[in-house]
Amino acid sequence: MRFSQLFAPTLREVSADVELASHRLLLRAGYIRQLAAGVYTFMPLGWRVLNNVSDIIREEMDRAGAQELLMPAIHPQELWAESGREATMHDVLLGFKDRKGGQFYLGPTHEEVITDLVRRGVRSYRDLPLNLYQIQMKFRDEPRPRGGLIRAREFLMKDAYSFDRDEAGLDATYNAMYDTYVRIFQRCGLPITAVDASGGAIGGKETKEFMLLADAGEDSILLCPKCGYAANQEIADFRLIVATPAEEPQPMAKVDTPDAHTVQQVCDFLHTMPERLVKTLIYMADGKPVAALIRGDRELNEGRFRVLLGAARLEMATPEQIQQYTGGPVGFSGPVGLTIPMYGDEELRGMVNFVAGANAGDTHLVNVNWTDVQGNITWARLRFAVAGDVCEKCGEPFIERKGVELGHIFKLRYAISEPLQATFTDEEGAEKLIIMGCYGIGVSRILAAVAEVSHDDDGLIWPTSIAPYHVHLIVANAGDEVQRGLAEDVYSRLRDAGIEVLYDDRAERAGIKFKDADLIGVPLQIVVGKVAGEGRMEFRERATKQAEMLHVDEIVQHVRARLA
Ligand SMILES: [Zn+2]
């Protein structure tokens, strides 16, 4: 490809709200362009990388016996109602009505569509197992699209769905997909940690997420340095250590806390610490009010709370609802006198003489003890694990890292096949539900992830396996006939050898071309310059910037050796 013809407008500056290095570099180097919040164009360079990633995925999926197909992005609403997920995934569904008033959704995932296909196409045990996948744009109405391709509203995904006769079949498919994923990420040059995870709104149990540990990540990962246990914060198991109260309970008292709405404001005002305070969070679970009680310095695990309640939807109560159900304004809720169902994090049971809201404006209670609370409390594990909590398996304290989820594998079992009644006839003629798994990879997110872990101050550094081109060839002075002649010769020799070359033939200054080459990040660079008359040129590696002089007759062999 001649650079003079390439559509890759580079940018010197990007807007100040671009936080991540990957986002900034992909914009600057002309790989992506934003159309709307979380909605991107993949420019020719970006699309080439995505296609390379897709090719690796296809090779590995096909090797594992999976078959590629392509399903529609437009889904009839009835199918989502049938699975019950129109309610549970309501918040992320993007949709539209057609001219006849029919409701459709843009597919955020395809369990419904593929299970509908399979229930119509599979009759007997002889038709199973099946593992079907596609690579396709997905749509999710993310509340906070951020980080460029890390959390987009339209994104390229590989999604696979397996259909087996029984548990043993599902286990075999799931394990094969695990190995396949390890190979895919290795080939993309990504160091990946597989962690235990929650099925989330998709449902299902026994789930692994393939995480890139990076500060850019939105997920918190807890790692046990001793036994190797690794889990998403959403699901991490830890040993509960309840301190034995070392104080005698004191009589409860009401205190004025003017304008102290947050935990920190209350603590500052009362000269106490967040771990001596009980936070009371009011939620609406399928439209009914509930309270979650949690220590002042902890975070509620909403996913776990929703599962505990068995609710399809869980939303924070509005200020009006809080006033209605607690009698007080936001920021002053507390368990004393509360009549709605209460759920307490089990860690709280050991607390004495704590601080809580008084369900009245500008007022808190001090020296509260559980004997002061009349209502019934259901005790459960409601908070996230954090660094310092100890591993359930071995007792070692966890360390916490941020992670970007690049892939997941789920044992869905019957979560979708049961509501959709996807069945088969077994050897004895009995009708049985098909057991399912699903397996996703964020293809466009991989583009961002590689950019995030593989760059320097000058720009991107692609691994050869997914780089948009293998070689970035530069003619230092395009106006010099000798240089130009040699560069054209090298360009055709490399192309004849099947090597993908980006050839900067522009009449720009050499310094500008070098800067663009480093920004774009093709792994090998060849500069035809002053010694062109001797048939020699500079060969450079983008990652190390190590350079050597080579003769034109050595060049193809040298590039081949580096690519191998
Ligand atoms: Zn451990």
Residues whose N, C-alpha, C, O or C-beta is under 5 A from the ligand:
A	BS01	ZN	C224 K226 C227 G228 Y229 C391 K393 C394 G395 E396
